[in-house]
């Protein structure tokens, strides 16, 4: 049985993953890791006017990208390191528009096996308890 991952190791794995794994345009989202452990993580998408479309709200492409990216970082936290993986499926639900401003993101690791992992992502405008976005995702590990 593997040793449990410390919160410090989980947090560092999530931060390292955000800083080194993704394409430059994903890193430009400026996602921040607030907390992370084997169960998931809390992230923040900072205010960024470049993510707002003509309708005056944060575009769905940005939230879907943030969800996928934070999910991979949360899996790295759960594993104590980044494991090469690919998104197999992601189902998104846009419940209410997100006005410009920072976004709170929660990722829960639902299952984390040897070959597959499953997550749930929730987003809310920072300081607003109302749910704005949800996603569920499935990831295949490619390293074993």
N, C-alpha and C positions, 0 to 999 in steps of 0.2 A: 504494500500500500504506500503511495507517495506521501511525502511529508506535506503538512499543510503549508500554504503560502502565507507569509506574514503580510500584514497590511502595507508595510513599507515596501516590500518587494513587489506586491501587486500594483501599488501606485506608481512605482518606478517603471515597471513593465508597460503600463498603460501610457505613461508620458513618453517613454522611449519609442513606443510604437507610433504614436502621433507624430513624433519629430523625425522619424527616419524611414518609415515604411511607405508612405503614400506619395502620390504625385504632387508636384508643386501647387497645382490649383486647389487640391484638397487641403494642403498645409495652409494655404492662404485664407481658408475659412477661419483660422485662428482658434480652433477648438481647444478648450481647456479641460483638464482632468481635475475635478474637485475632490473626489474620493473614489477608491476602488478596493475591491476584495474579491474573494472567490465567488460571491453571489452576484457581482455586477459592479456598476459604477455610476457616479454622478458626474455629469459633464456640463459645460457651458458653451454656447455659441454666442460670442460677443456681438454687440451691435455692429452692423456693417451695411452701409447704404448701398453697396454694390450688389447685395442679395435681394433688394427690393425691386419688384417689377412695376410696370406702368399702373397697375391697380392700387399701388401704395401698400402692399403687404409683402412679406418675405416669400419668395417663390418656392414652389413645391420641389423643384430640382435641388435647391439648397438644403431643404429639410430632409429630403430622402438621402442625399449624399452625406449629410451630417449623421443621420441615423445609422447608415451602413458603416461609416468610419468609426463612430463611437462603439458600435457593436464589436468590431474587430479589436479595438483597444480594450474593451471590457473582457473579451476572451483572452487577450494577452495577460491581463491582470489575473484572471482566474487560473491561468496556466503558469504564472510567474515568469513568462517569456512569450515573445511573439512566436506563433506557429504559423507557417505558411498555410493560408486557407483561401478558399474562394466562396463567394456568395452563390448558393444554390437557388435560393428563393427569398424574396422579400415582398411581403404584402403590406401596403401602406394604406392608412386611413387619414384623410385630411378632415378633421372634425370642425375646426373653426379657423379663420384666418389668423395668422400671426402678424401683428403690426410691427413696424420697425422697432428694434430694441433687442436686448439680450434674451436668449432662450435657455431655459433649464431643461436638461436632457437626463433621463434616467434609463439605464440599461439593466435589465434583469437577465441573468444567465439561467435559462430554464433547464437545460441539459447540456452537459459537456462531456462527450465520450471520446473514445480513442480516434474515431474517424469523422464524427459529426458533432455539431453543436447547434443549439437552438436558443434564440434570445427574444425578448420583448423590449421594445423601446417606447418611451412616452416623452412627449415634449409639451411644455407649457411656457407661456410668456413669463419671464422672471418676475416673481412676486404675485402671479395670478394663479389661483388654485385650479382653474378650469383647464381641462385637457384640450389640447389643440391638435395633436397629431399622435398616432400610434403606428407601430410597425411590428411585425413578427418576422424573424429571419432564420434561415437555415444555412449553415456553413459547413463545407467539407474541408477537412484537414488534408493537406497534400504531402505531408512529411512522414507519412507512415502508413 
